[in-house]
Amino acid sequence: MAKEEIKKLVEDSKKTLEHDHENFAKSIKNDLVSFKKKTLDRI
């Protein structure tokens, strides 16, 4: 029983981390695009 619970917790944590990583990567990409636009507008 305990092993199954731990396995489920690990799987849930993995899913959460993957989701957070995707959101973080998207955020960085959006920031880069925004920065590029601002830089080009200044030139």
Secondary structure, 3 states (H helix, E strand, C coil): CHHHHHHHHHHHHHHHHHHHHHHHHHHHHHHHHHHHHHHHHHC
